[in-house]
Amino acid sequence: MPSEVFVPSEYATIQEGINAVDAGGTVNVAAGLYSPTATIMANKSVSILGPQADVDPRPNCMTTRIPGDPTTEAIVDGTLSNLTRIFRITANDVTINGFEIRNGTGDLVDSPNALTPIKLRPHVIYNIIHGAGDEGVQLRRIEEGAISYNHIYDTAGDGINICCGSDNNTISYNELHAIRSTDAGIALYQATNSIIEYNILYDMTAMVSDDGIKLGDDTGVDENLPGGIIRNNIIYNINEDGIVVIMSDTLVEGNEIYDSRGTNGALFLDGQTDNITIINNCIHDNGDGPHTTYGIRVGKAGNVPTNVRVNGNNIFNNPDGGLFYNSMAAPPLDAENNWWGSEDGPNTPGGDTTVGNVDYTPWLTEPAAVCNPNITCPDDITVANDPGECSALVSYEVVARSNDCGITEISCNGRTETISPPLQMVTLAEEQTFPVGMTEVTCSTTNTSGDSATCSFFVIVEDTEAPTIHCPEDIQVGVTPGEAGTVVTYPDPTVSDNCPVVTHTCSPPSGSFFPLGVTAVTCMAEDSAGNMSSCSFDITVIERSPLSLELDLTLSKDVQVVAEANLDIQVNDTQSDLETTNAQQSMECIRAQRVYDWVVFCTESLRTVSVPDACIIQILSCQNEGNDVTSSCDVLPNASTFTILDDIRPAPGRPGFGTVPIQFSVPILIKYTCNNRLICEFEVTIDTIDEVELCYPEGTSIIASVTAGDCFIVREF
């Protein structure tokens, strides 16, 4: 027998394909409309795969699948033969995946009753199931089964029912609506250690509709059996209770129930059950029906479940009451650390009420992040500024969750990330630069249901970097003998900071009177964050007699007349002989076609300069220590400049030539050493004026410079 067969290309019907394939093989069913004449019996280990195998059919999850389209779906329809059931599983390891199964008078997918052997590992996954006269899926006596990723609607009975000696099965990621059962959308009884998670149940509003999820039987046969886990389901717009638990050893965690209008509670524990943990659920806005509906009801009539914990839940806006405990006896029901809709706790204005012996202290003063969607921001972040910056690069993470088909969008601080396909948990890792100070960061998220949630936190960037401050160099001033001191004006210190606002003060301030001797000046810089830095320098006031130097200078100079082109002077025929002769002489000078007229000469002079106070103080200090002071001066010809002081004037007796007054300015560097150690140097500028005779016709320019020089200190006085 083959391990893989194809319907209808190889076998006309699905049943023929199952009969023909090896045990453990695969029956591949193409798109089209199939109307079996009898129930399809999965009587061997087999995978029956439709064309939409592993494709999520749930509308809330933005499915691409279209119910009723035979070009894309393998539609198995029981209408023509008026079938009671369409698929029956009687063997181990049967998978039904990727079909549209519709229109039967009984259960559309089932397994036989309690008199048959256990069926191991049945998988009913990724199917569209609707139009059932009874249950959509009814599996009896199964173990380790999975009913997952199905879209189930329009059933007269339960959407999913597991019962009759079943154990260790998972019902997950199904979407159910328009279920008209008098029992529940998802109902389990005589089924132990079950996991019911991430299902969406809604719009069960027919008059006969009952509960959303029901774990356990009303007859009491399940009270002492281990129920399992009911986790992360979303249930809303239900005529009766959202979740009912009538089994012991059950964890009810992370579910959201709202708009439930049952006779008991959105979450109802019944029977003489034991060890029920209710944590991290969001139960809100229930009631508003013909009967009293509590957010959570524990026990009814003579039933009082024991060892019940109700912690970490959001229980709010349930008009009939937040929690009803069917006992006033000790010990109290543990209902600590819940959010009751008010920071003041339950039984206060704005808070849901409690009934019975309930220990609700302490309570949460703000909602827990358990509703859908929820987004968790980090705690406030405090960091120091980055070195040299008035800001800091900050990393943070934000986590968003939703128990429906997932998160579609998350944004923080103006940046938005779209999630496709949606994920039930998204972590947004951000790295952003924040300025010094406090910045509020607001984050938001949206899920596939269109619901949104926000959170916020503060990023505090502290300016911990002190400003920099540089004081002036030490200052020395001299006063004539007999003076007590003098007023000294000094330059401001140089200050800078990583942030723009910084101030400084100096003491004593500039312009103060400084007495003889050494006075320390301390300057302080402070930024807007209160960080401070300081520097200091000394102002020395000393008695001194003025000191002057007589310099013997010899300077070598040159002057060049530069013409960019030959120049010509036209002679007027009416000129006199003398005028003609003078013009011809001028023309002769110009027509020599010399590009440069170059004059080189030397001057020598004696000049007196004053020695600055700072140098005098250094000189006196050196001498007072018994050391030798020497002085020298040097000409700096390369730094010389010149200035033409007046227009050209005729040179007497020199036709074609002119006299030009030129001022030469040359820096002189004077140095003092103490035992061959430089203690002071300063520059003075010596100006000399020379009358220079040049052939300097119109349209030319002059270049003058000091080419060399010698300087000798003749005497000090």
JOWO-V994455 format. One record per helix or strand of 2 or more residues. SS is the DSSP state (H for helix, E for strand). FROM is the first residue (numbers start at 1). TO is the last residue. If there is no record, write none. Layout:
ss:SS from:FROM to:TO
ss:SS from:FROM to:TO
This chain:
ss:E from:2 to:7
ss:H from:14 to:20
ss:E from:21 to:29
ss:E from:32 to:34
ss:E from:40 to:42
ss:E from:46 to:49
ss:H from:59 to:61
ss:E from:74 to:77
ss:E from:87 to:89
ss:E from:94 to:97
ss:E from:100 to:104
ss:E from:109 to:111
ss:E from:119 to:120
ss:E from:123 to:125
ss:E from:128 to:132
ss:E from:137 to:140
ss:E from:142 to:143
ss:E from:146 to:148
ss:E from:151 to:155
ss:E from:160 to:167
ss:E from:170 to:172
ss:E from:175 to:179
ss:E from:184 to:192
ss:E from:194 to:197
ss:E from:200 to:204
ss:E from:211 to:215
ss:E from:226 to:231
ss:E from:234 to:238
ss:E from:243 to:245
ss:E from:248 to:253
ss:E from:256 to:260
ss:E from:265 to:269
ss:E from:274 to:279
ss:E from:282 to:284
ss:E from:294 to:298
ss:E from:306 to:311
ss:E from:314 to:316
ss:E from:323 to:325
ss:E from:333 to:334
ss:E from:354 to:355
ss:E from:358 to:359
ss:E from:374 to:376
ss:E from:381 to:384
ss:E from:391 to:401
ss:E from:407 to:412
ss:E from:415 to:423
ss:E from:425 to:435
ss:E from:437 to:447
ss:E from:452 to:462
ss:E from:468 to:470
ss:E from:475 to:479
ss:E from:485 to:488
ss:E from:494 to:496
ss:E from:502 to:507
ss:E from:512 to:515
ss:E from:517 to:527
ss:E from:532 to:543
ss:E from:548 to:563
ss:H from:577 to:590
ss:E from:596 to:610
ss:H from:613 to:624
ss:E from:629 to:644
ss:E from:649 to:650
ss:E from:658 to:674
ss:E from:677 to:694
ss:E from:700 to:716
